[in-house]
């Protein structure tokens, strides 16, 4: 799906960026030209030319030929050059070839309707002939791979201890079931208000703990099912409308709320210094790489916002120094820059982030810092 942008948001982003065009850092191994292929993202392409892909708005803004970088298509070729000391990009479009002669009156383009075209192919007796309607099949590249984060935009979520402990819960199932699934009815303690009809079933998941002091930062609420209120009471009767797994007694129930989820992401570094750690990886994977979703121990209370980009540093190993005069002496090696991530869903004290780049293996407890 073509990545759509809102003009006002782009304008505000360009105004808010503190890095000027003169400070753009070019990737020393940048290509002289690059042809876009299917699956590319704007982030990937920017990283080929820039040391910091989040500077892409400044680079595109210097080039009048590329009016909207979100309307770049597979097959387009980008050319890089330095003009008067400033980086320049130019583009060569890959115009799609039609299978018929476009000059004939029997090819209809989308813009023909907007321009009020009147001449159409006619048969000898004056009837309009069937024609080919020409449309662009290629889809513009996106800024980030949105499919990598789609399942984490609404569920699971992070809650505090009181929110989880005080939530309503499943006490039994209708029809003498041991477990329940889509279409089954369940009984839930203490939903006496019929104001909300839509609820979500969660199950306690991971506990997020600060690696610095052991403080609990939040609790993962794993999504189990969507459920609809049929009859309030204590217990209330609800019916399961959609289930990701079987429902058990003791599962927690929370009202489904409309959340302000970002649909457009503008990566940029935080305006202040941030230092934290990766404390978990989502998706059931053990090795962290590009486009994996991780949890960091910083959230909105630390000034973290959607779109904030942080560098990832592989934590330096502790090794024994066999040549030291000190017996059993150990040395902590320096932290090594190993990738970047972008926050896409911040909570109060932790955040979900997408690994945008990984130059080496990443691990839980690796550090994250403002670029």
C-alpha positions as CSV (number, residue, x, y, z in Angstrom):
1,X,0.0,0.0,0.0
2,X,1.4,3.4,-0.9
3,X,2.6,5.3,2.1
4,X,0.4,8.4,2.5
5,X,1.5,11.5,4.2
6,X,-0.2,14.5,5.6
7,X,1.2,17.8,4.3
8,X,0.8,19.5,7.6
9,X,2.7,16.8,9.4
10,X,5.5,16.9,6.9
11,X,5.8,20.7,7.2
12,X,5.9,20.6,11.0
13,X,8.6,17.9,10.9
14,X,10.8,19.9,8.6
15,X,10.4,23.0,10.8
16,X,11.2,21.0,14.0
17,X,14.3,19.4,12.7
18,X,17.3,21.0,14.4
19,X,19.9,19.6,11.9
20,X,20.5,22.0,9.0
21,X,21.3,21.0,5.5
22,X,24.9,22.0,6.0
23,X,25.2,19.4,8.7
24,X,23.9,16.4,6.7
25,X,26.3,13.5,7.1
26,X,26.8,11.5,4.0
27,X,27.4,7.8,4.1
28,X,31.0,7.5,3.0
29,X,30.2,4.3,1.0
30,X,27.2,5.8,-0.8
31,X,26.5,4.7,-4.4
32,X,26.6,7.1,-7.2
33,X,23.2,5.8,-8.3
34,X,20.6,3.4,-7.0
35,X,17.7,1.7,-8.7
36,X,14.7,1.1,-6.4
37,X,13.5,-2.5,-6.1
38,X,10.3,-3.9,-4.8
39,X,10.5,-4.2,-1.0
40,X,12.7,-1.1,-0.5
41,X,11.7,1.4,2.1
42,X,12.5,5.1,2.2
43,X,14.5,4.4,5.3
44,X,16.6,1.8,3.5
45,X,17.3,4.0,0.6
46,X,18.1,7.0,2.8
47,X,20.6,4.9,4.6
48,X,22.5,4.2,1.4
49,X,23.2,7.9,1.0
50,X,23.2,9.2,4.5
51,X,25.1,8.2,7.7
52,X,21.8,9.0,9.6
53,X,18.7,8.0,7.7
54,X,16.6,10.3,9.9
55,X,18.1,13.3,8.1
56,X,16.3,12.2,4.9
57,X,13.8,15.2,5.0
58,X,16.7,17.6,4.7
59,X,18.3,15.7,1.8
60,X,15.0,15.4,-0.1
61,X,14.2,19.1,0.6
62,X,17.4,20.2,-1.2
63,X,16.2,18.6,-4.4
64,X,13.3,20.2,-6.3
65,X,13.1,17.3,-8.8
66,X,11.9,14.9,-6.1
67,X,8.8,16.8,-5.0
68,X,7.5,14.0,-2.8
69,X,9.9,11.2,-1.7
70,X,6.9,9.1,-0.7
71,X,6.0,8.8,-4.4
72,X,9.1,6.9,-5.5
73,X,8.4,3.6,-7.2
74,X,10.3,0.4,-7.9
75,X,12.3,0.8,-11.1
76,X,13.1,4.5,-10.5
77,X,16.8,5.3,-10.4
78,X,18.2,7.9,-8.0
79,X,21.5,9.7,-8.8
80,X,23.7,11.2,-6.1
81,X,26.1,14.2,-6.6
82,X,27.6,17.2,-4.8
83,X,26.7,20.6,-6.2
84,X,28.1,23.8,-4.7
85,X,29.1,21.7,-1.7
86,X,25.6,20.4,-1.1
87,X,24.3,16.9,-1.7
88,X,21.9,16.5,-4.6
89,X,19.6,13.7,-5.7
90,X,18.0,13.5,-9.1
91,X,15.7,10.8,-10.3
92,X,15.0,9.0,-13.5
93,X,11.5,7.6,-13.7
94,X,10.7,4.1,-14.9
95,X,7.6,4.8,-16.9
96,X,5.5,1.7,-17.2
97,X,5.0,0.5,-20.7
98,X,1.5,-0.2,-21.9
99,X,0.8,-3.3,-23.9
100,X,-1.0,-1.2,-26.6
101,X,-0.3,1.9,-28.6
102,X,-1.1,4.7,-26.1
103,X,-1.8,7.1,-29.0
104,X,-4.9,5.3,-30.0
105,X,-8.3,6.6,-28.8
106,X,-9.0,3.2,-27.3
107,X,-6.7,3.7,-24.3
108,X,-8.2,5.5,-21.3
109,X,-5.9,6.9,-18.6
110,X,-7.0,8.0,-15.2
111,X,-6.3,11.7,-15.9
112,X,-8.5,11.5,-19.0
113,X,-11.6,11.6,-16.8
114,X,-10.3,14.5,-14.7
115,X,-9.5,16.5,-17.9
116,X,-13.0,15.9,-19.3
117,X,-12.0,13.8,-22.3
118,X,-14.7,13.6,-25.0
119,X,-13.2,11.7,-27.9
120,X,-13.7,7.9,-27.6
121,X,-13.3,5.1,-30.1
122,X,-16.4,4.7,-32.2
123,X,-17.7,1.8,-34.4
124,X,-18.7,2.6,-38.0
125,X,-22.3,2.9,-36.9
126,X,-21.3,5.5,-34.2
127,X,-21.4,3.3,-31.1
128,X,-18.7,3.6,-28.4
129,X,-16.3,0.7,-28.5
130,X,-15.0,-1.1,-25.5
131,X,-11.6,0.4,-24.4
132,X,-8.7,-0.4,-22.2
133,X,-8.4,1.6,-19.0
134,X,-4.8,2.3,-18.1
135,X,-3.8,2.5,-14.5
136,X,-0.5,2.4,-12.6
137,X,0.0,-1.0,-11.0
138,X,3.2,-0.3,-9.1
139,X,2.8,1.0,-5.5
140,X,5.0,3.7,-4.1
141,X,7.7,2.6,-1.5
142,X,6.9,3.1,2.2
143,X,8.9,4.8,4.9
144,X,9.2,1.7,7.1
145,X,8.0,-1.9,6.8
146,X,4.6,-1.3,8.5
147,X,3.7,-5.0,8.4
148,X,6.5,-5.7,10.9
149,X,4.7,-3.7,13.6
150,X,1.0,-4.1,12.6
151,X,0.3,-6.8,15.2
152,X,1.7,-4.7,18.0
153,X,-0.1,-1.4,17.4
154,X,-3.1,-2.3,19.6
155,X,-2.2,-5.5,21.4
156,X,-0.4,-6.6,23.5
157,X,-0.1,-3.6,25.8
158,X,1.7,-2.6,29.0
159,X,-0.2,-2.0,32.2
160,X,0.7,-1.3,35.8
161,X,0.1,-3.8,38.7
162,X,-3.1,-2.2,40.0
163,X,-4.7,-2.0,36.5
164,X,-4.1,-5.8,36.0
165,X,-5.0,-6.8,39.5
166,X,-8.3,-4.8,39.7
167,X,-9.5,-5.9,36.2
168,X,-12.6,-8.0,35.9
169,X,-11.9,-11.7,35.2
170,X,-13.5,-14.8,33.7
171,X,-15.0,-17.0,36.4
172,X,-16.7,-19.7,34.3
173,X,-18.1,-20.7,30.9
174,X,-21.6,-21.3,29.7
175,X,-22.4,-24.8,28.5
176,X,-20.0,-26.6,30.9
177,X,-16.9,-26.0,28.8
178,X,-13.5,-26.3,30.3
179,X,-12.1,-23.7,27.9
180,X,-13.9,-21.3,25.5
181,X,-13.4,-20.0,21.9
182,X,-15.2,-17.9,19.3
183,X,-18.9,-17.9,19.7
184,X,-19.0,-19.2,23.3
185,X,-20.4,-17.3,26.2
186,X,-18.4,-16.7,29.4
187,X,-19.3,-15.4,32.8
188,X,-17.2,-12.4,34.2
189,X,-17.1,-11.0,37.7
190,X,-18.5,-7.5,38.4
191,X,-19.4,-5.8,35.1
192,X,-22.5,-4.1,36.3
193,X,-22.4,-1.1,33.9
194,X,-23.7,-1.5,30.4
195,X,-22.1,1.7,29.1
196,X,-19.3,-0.2,27.4
197,X,-20.2,-3.1,25.2
198,X,-16.8,-4.0,23.7
199,X,-14.2,-5.7,25.9
200,X,-10.8,-7.4,25.4
201,X,-9.5,-10.4,27.2
202,X,-5.9,-10.3,28.3
203,X,-3.6,-12.7,30.1
204,X,-0.7,-11.6,32.3
205,X,2.6,-11.9,30.4
206,X,6.1,-10.7,31.0
207,X,7.1,-8.5,33.8
208,X,9.4,-5.7,32.6
209,X,12.1,-4.9,35.1
210,X,14.8,-2.2,35.1
211,X,18.2,-3.7,34.6
212,X,19.7,-0.9,36.6
213,X,17.9,-1.2,39.9
214,X,15.4,-4.1,39.6
215,X,12.4,-1.8,39.7
216,X,9.2,-3.1,38.0
217,X,8.4,-0.9,35.0
218,X,5.2,-2.6,33.9
219,X,3.4,-5.8,33.1
220,X,2.7,-7.1,29.6
221,X,-1.0,-7.8,29.0
222,X,-1.1,-10.4,26.3
223,X,-4.1,-10.2,23.9
224,X,-6.3,-13.3,24.0
225,X,-9.7,-12.4,22.5
226,X,-12.4,-9.8,21.7
227,X,-15.6,-10.1,23.7
228,X,-19.0,-8.4,23.7
229,X,-21.3,-7.7,26.6
230,X,-24.6,-9.4,26.5
231,X,-25.9,-8.9,30.0
232,X,-24.3,-6.9,32.8
233,X,-24.2,-8.2,36.4
234,X,-22.1,-10.1,38.8
235,X,-21.4,-12.3,37.0
236,X,-22.0,-10.6,33.7
237,X,-22.6,-12.6,30.5
238,X,-20.3,-11.9,27.5
239,X,-19.9,-13.6,24.1
240,X,-16.5,-14.2,22.4
241,X,-16.4,-12.5,19.0
242,X,-12.8,-13.1,18.0
243,X,-10.1,-15.3,19.7
244,X,-6.4,-15.6,19.2
245,X,-6.2,-18.6,21.6
246,X,-8.4,-20.5,24.0
247,X,-9.9,-18.5,26.9
248,X,-9.3,-19.7,30.5
249,X,-10.8,-18.9,33.8
250,X,-8.9,-16.2,35.5
251,X,-8.2,-14.3,32.2
252,X,-8.6,-10.6,32.7
253,X,-11.2,-8.4,31.0
254,X,-10.7,-4.7,30.1
255,X,-12.9,-2.3,28.3
256,X,-11.8,-1.8,24.7
257,X,-10.8,1.9,24.2
258,X,-10.1,3.9,21.2
259,X,-6.4,4.6,21.2
260,X,-4.5,7.3,19.4
261,X,-2.3,5.1,17.3
262,X,0.2,6.7,14.9
263,X,-0.3,5.8,11.3
264,X,2.6,8.0,10.0
265,X,6.1,7.8,11.4
266,X,8.7,10.5,11.2
267,X,12.0,9.1,12.6
268,X,14.2,11.7,14.4
269,X,16.4,11.6,17.4
270,X,15.1,12.7,20.8
271,X,15.6,16.4,21.6
272,X,17.4,15.4,24.8
273,X,19.9,12.8,26.0
274,X,18.5,9.3,26.6
275,X,20.3,6.2,27.8
276,X,18.5,2.9,28.3
277,X,18.6,-0.8,27.6
278,X,16.7,-3.4,25.5
279,X,14.8,-5.4,28.2
280,X,12.8,-7.8,26.0
281,X,12.2,-9.0,22.5
282,X,8.6,-9.7,21.2
283,X,7.4,-12.2,18.6
284,X,8.9,-15.3,20.2
285,X,12.4,-14.9,18.7
286,X,15.7,-15.4,20.6
287,X,18.0,-13.6,18.2
288,X,17.4,-9.9,17.6
289,X,17.9,-8.6,14.1
290,X,16.5,-6.1,11.6
291,X,12.8,-5.5,11.8
292,X,12.4,-7.4,15.1
293,X,10.3,-5.6,17.8
294,X,12.0,-5.0,21.1
295,X,11.0,-3.4,24.4
296,X,13.2,-0.7,25.9
297,X,13.2,0.6,29.5
298,X,12.3,4.2,28.6
299,X,8.9,5.6,28.0
300,X,6.8,8.8,27.9
301,X,7.9,9.7,31.5
302,X,11.4,9.8,30.1
303,X,10.4,12.1,27.2
304,X,10.2,9.3,24.6
305,X,7.8,9.9,21.8
306,X,6.6,8.0,18.7
307,X,9.2,8.2,16.0
308,X,12.2,8.7,18.3
309,X,15.3,7.0,16.9
310,X,18.0,5.6,19.2
311,X,21.4,4.0,18.5
312,X,21.9,0.4,19.7
313,X,25.2,-0.4,21.3
314,X,26.3,-4.0,21.9
315,X,27.2,-4.2,25.5
316,X,31.0,-4.7,25.9
317,X,32.0,-8.2,27.2
318,X,34.0,-8.8,30.3
319,X,37.2,-10.7,29.4
320,X,40.1,-12.0,31.5
321,X,43.4,-10.4,30.9
322,X,46.1,-13.2,31.1
323,X,48.9,-10.7,30.7
324,X,48.0,-8.4,33.5
325,X,50.2,-8.2,36.6
326,X,47.1,-8.4,38.7
327,X,46.0,-12.0,39.2
328,X,42.6,-12.8,37.6
329,X,42.4,-9.3,36.2
330,X,39.3,-8.6,34.1
331,X,38.7,-6.0,31.5
332,X,35.3,-4.6,30.2
333,X,35.5,-4.1,26.5
334,X,34.0,-0.9,25.0
335,X,30.4,-0.9,23.9
336,X,30.1,-1.2,20.1
337,X,27.6,0.6,17.8
338,X,25.5,-2.3,16.4
339,X,22.3,-0.8,15.0
340,X,19.4,1.7,15.3
341,X,15.8,1.4,16.4
342,X,12.7,3.5,16.2
343,X,10.0,3.8,18.9
344,X,6.5,3.2,17.5
345,X,4.5,2.7,20.6
346,X,5.6,4.4,23.9
347,X,4.0,3.6,27.2
348,X,4.6,5.4,30.5
349,X,7.9,3.6,31.5
350,X,8.7,1.3,28.6
351,X,8.3,1.5,24.8
352,X,7.9,-0.9,21.8
353,X,10.5,-0.2,19.2
354,X,11.4,-1.6,15.7
355,X,15.0,-2.4,15.0
356,X,15.7,-0.5,11.8
357,X,19.3,-1.6,11.3
358,X,21.5,-4.3,12.8
359,X,25.1,-4.5,11.8
360,X,25.8,-7.4,14.2
361,X,23.9,-9.7,16.6
362,X,21.9,-7.8,19.1
363,X,20.9,-9.1,22.6
364,X,18.6,-8.3,25.5
365,X,20.4,-5.8,27.8
366,X,22.2,-4.1,24.9
367,X,22.2,-0.4,25.4
368,X,20.3,2.3,23.6
369,X,21.4,6.0,23.3
370,X,20.5,9.2,21.6
371,X,22.4,9.4,18.3
